[in-house]
Amino acid sequence: MISVWAPLALTAATGGMLALPLAPAVLEILRRKDAGPLPTRKDDGDIRNFARSFRRYMDPLRAPIAAATQSNSIMEARLPNGCYTLIVGEGGLYPLSEQRVETMVVFGKEISLLEQLTFMQDVYAADVLYGGRNNVFRGLLGESDIYLAEGTHVLRWLHAEGQLIVQRASHLHTRCSSEKAVHFSAGCSFQRVFAPLIVTASQAQPTFTAEIIAPEKPAKAARPLPRSRVHGNLHLGAGEIFLGNIIATGSIRIDQGTRIFGSAKGNGDVLLGANTRIDGSLISTGSIRIGPNSIIKGPVLAESEIIIEPGSRIGSPSSPTTISAPRILIGCDCVTHGTLWARVEGRVEE
């Protein structure tokens, strides 16, 4: 004879097995231990993050740096994590003969480096640093101006509190930033650059900001601009004026001397003639070619390539902007404000 409790036991056992996988979820609903958001860093979008982290890392060496600088000597120090650091308190010409430096190096005074030096660890310069030809830096933080000689390579990151002057055939492989200005010579390559002022020239020279930037006229109160949609390709003839924002489902061609009081977006290649002006953004799903002596006030974004011909200006001192594409080619005598971000390759053309 079957017991009356058998079906009940089977039902209870089956229900328990079904409920067991849900037990953690039920406990979480009741106790709420893991319901908070995952912690994430909030500063990864800032190109200067590496420099700020390195400066905090260097804080324990402030006293040894001051002592070496005051005594005009060279000494070794050790960070809390056990890392050895070479502190060069002498100014002038770099006094050591080794071409390959394995430890982290700190320069307490204005320093001039020899040619063919390779720094395997990060470098800190408390004063002006003059690099030598074909130097290689892993990472570099300068509290003043930095001069990189011809053929320099920076492998990871670079930040200057003053101006950064980069001579011909130098390669900044990742992040580069300055609190004042970056001056590129022809033949340099870059990836991600940020500065209030970015200048390209045949031979880069430090220049007072006031000599480069013309004073801006006071901005008038902005009025809403109309938006126009063009089905197919768009062509604006020479000297035309367009008031408003424009979107084309095809390519865009803008001839010489044309001005758009607004933004332009093309679902294809965008070609700007010489002396054109766009008061807003310029966006393309293909490539963008900006003619000589053109002015664009807003972001310039392309999914393929951006070519900026000589004499062009993008952004303004009061409104820095972003130029971004997988590949960016920029001519000499150009001025930009904000960020240059070539996700694959950026180069200053001859």
RANOR-V224816 format. One record per residue. N is the residue number from 1. SS is DSSP state (alpha for helix, beta for strand, coil for the rest). BURIAL is 1 if it has 24 or more other ideal C-beta (glycine too) atoms within 12 Angstrom, else 0. Layout:
n->{N,N}
ss->{SS,SS}
burial->{BURIAL,BURIAL}
This chain:
n->{1,2,3,4,5,6,7,8,9,10,11,12,13,14,15,16,17,18,19,20,21,22,23,24,25,26,27,28,29,30,31,32,33,34,35,36,37,38,39,40,41,42,43,44,45,46,47,48,49,50,51,52,53,54,55,56,57,58,59,60,61,62,63,64,65,66,67,68,69,70,71,72,73,74,75,76,77,78,79,80,81,82,83,84,85,86,87,88,89,90,91,92,93,94,95,96,97,98,99,100,101,102,103,104,105,106,107,108,109,110,111,112,113,114,115,116,117,118,119,120,121,122,123,124,125,126,127,128,129,130,131,132,133,134,135,136,137,138,139,140,141,142,143,144,145,146,147,148,149,150,151,152,153,154,155,156,157,158,159,160,161,162,163,164,165,166,167,168,169,170,171,172,173,174,175,176,177,178,179,180,181,182,183,184,185,186,187,188,189,190,191,192,193,194,195,196,197,198,199,200,201,202,203,204,205,206,207,208,209,210,211,212,213,214,215,216,217,218,219,220,221,222,223,224,225,226,227,228,229,230,231,232,233,234,235,236,237,238,239,240,241,242,243,244,245,246,247,248,249,250,251,252,253,254,255,256,257,258,259,260,261,262,263,264,265,266,267,268,269,270,271,272,273,274,275,276,277,278,279,280,281,282,283,284,285,286,287,288,289,290,291,292,293,294,295,296,297,298,299,300,301,302,303,304,305,306,307,308,309,310,311,312,313,314,315,316,317,318,319,320,321,322,323,324,325,326,327,328,329,330,331,332,333,334,335,336,337,338,339,340,341,342,343,344,345,346,347,348,349,350}
ss->{coil,coil,coil,coil,alpha,alpha,alpha,alpha,alpha,alpha,alpha,alpha,alpha,alpha,alpha,alpha,alpha,alpha,alpha,alpha,coil,coil,alpha,alpha,alpha,alpha,alpha,alpha,alpha,alpha,alpha,coil,coil,coil,coil,coil,coil,coil,coil,coil,coil,coil,coil,coil,coil,coil,coil,coil,alpha,alpha,alpha,alpha,alpha,alpha,alpha,alpha,alpha,alpha,alpha,alpha,alpha,alpha,alpha,alpha,alpha,alpha,alpha,alpha,alpha,alpha,alpha,coil,coil,beta,beta,beta,beta,beta,coil,coil,coil,coil,coil,beta,beta,beta,beta,beta,coil,coil,coil,beta,beta,coil,coil,coil,coil,coil,coil,beta,beta,coil,coil,beta,beta,beta,beta,coil,coil,coil,beta,beta,coil,coil,coil,coil,coil,beta,beta,coil,coil,coil,beta,beta,beta,coil,coil,coil,beta,beta,coil,coil,coil,coil,coil,beta,beta,beta,beta,beta,beta,beta,coil,coil,coil,beta,beta,beta,coil,coil,coil,coil,beta,beta,beta,beta,beta,beta,beta,beta,coil,coil,beta,beta,beta,beta,coil,coil,coil,coil,beta,beta,coil,coil,beta,beta,beta,beta,coil,coil,beta,beta,beta,beta,beta,coil,coil,coil,beta,beta,beta,beta,beta,beta,beta,beta,beta,beta,beta,beta,beta,coil,coil,coil,coil,coil,coil,coil,alpha,alpha,alpha,alpha,coil,coil,coil,coil,coil,coil,coil,coil,coil,coil,coil,coil,coil,coil,beta,beta,beta,beta,coil,coil,coil,beta,beta,beta,coil,coil,coil,coil,beta,beta,beta,coil,beta,beta,beta,beta,coil,coil,coil,beta,beta,beta,coil,coil,coil,coil,beta,beta,beta,coil,coil,beta,beta,beta,coil,coil,coil,beta,beta,beta,coil,coil,coil,coil,beta,beta,coil,coil,coil,beta,beta,beta,coil,coil,beta,beta,beta,beta,coil,coil,coil,coil,beta,beta,coil,coil,coil,beta,beta,beta,coil,coil,beta,beta,beta,beta,coil,coil,coil,coil,beta,beta,coil,beta,coil,coil,beta,coil,beta,beta,beta,beta,beta,beta,beta,beta,beta,beta,coil,coil,coil,coil,beta,beta,beta,beta,beta,beta,beta,beta,beta,beta,beta,beta,beta,beta,coil,coil}
burial->{0,0,0,0,0,0,0,0,0,0,0,0,0,0,0,0,0,0,0,0,0,0,0,0,0,0,0,0,0,0,0,0,0,0,0,0,0,0,0,0,0,0,0,0,0,0,1,1,0,1,1,0,0,1,1,0,1,1,0,0,1,0,0,1,1,0,0,1,1,0,0,0,0,1,1,0,1,0,1,0,0,0,0,0,1,1,1,1,1,1,1,0,0,1,0,0,0,0,0,0,1,0,1,1,1,1,1,1,1,1,1,1,1,1,0,0,1,1,1,0,1,1,1,1,1,1,1,1,1,1,1,1,0,1,1,1,1,1,1,1,1,1,1,1,1,1,1,1,1,1,1,1,1,1,1,1,1,1,1,1,1,1,1,1,1,1,1,1,1,1,1,1,1,1,1,1,1,1,1,1,1,1,1,1,1,1,1,1,1,1,1,1,1,1,1,1,1,1,1,1,1,0,1,1,0,1,0,0,1,0,0,1,1,0,0,0,0,0,0,0,0,0,0,0,0,0,0,0,0,1,0,0,0,1,0,1,0,0,0,0,0,1,0,0,1,1,1,1,0,0,1,1,1,1,0,0,0,1,1,1,1,1,1,1,1,1,1,1,1,1,1,1,1,1,1,1,1,1,1,1,1,1,1,1,0,1,1,1,1,1,1,1,1,1,1,1,1,1,1,1,1,1,0,1,1,1,1,1,1,1,1,1,1,1,1,1,1,0,0,1,1,1,1,1,1,0,1,1,1,1,1,1,1,1,1,1,1,1,1,1,1,1,0,0,1,1,1,1,1,0}
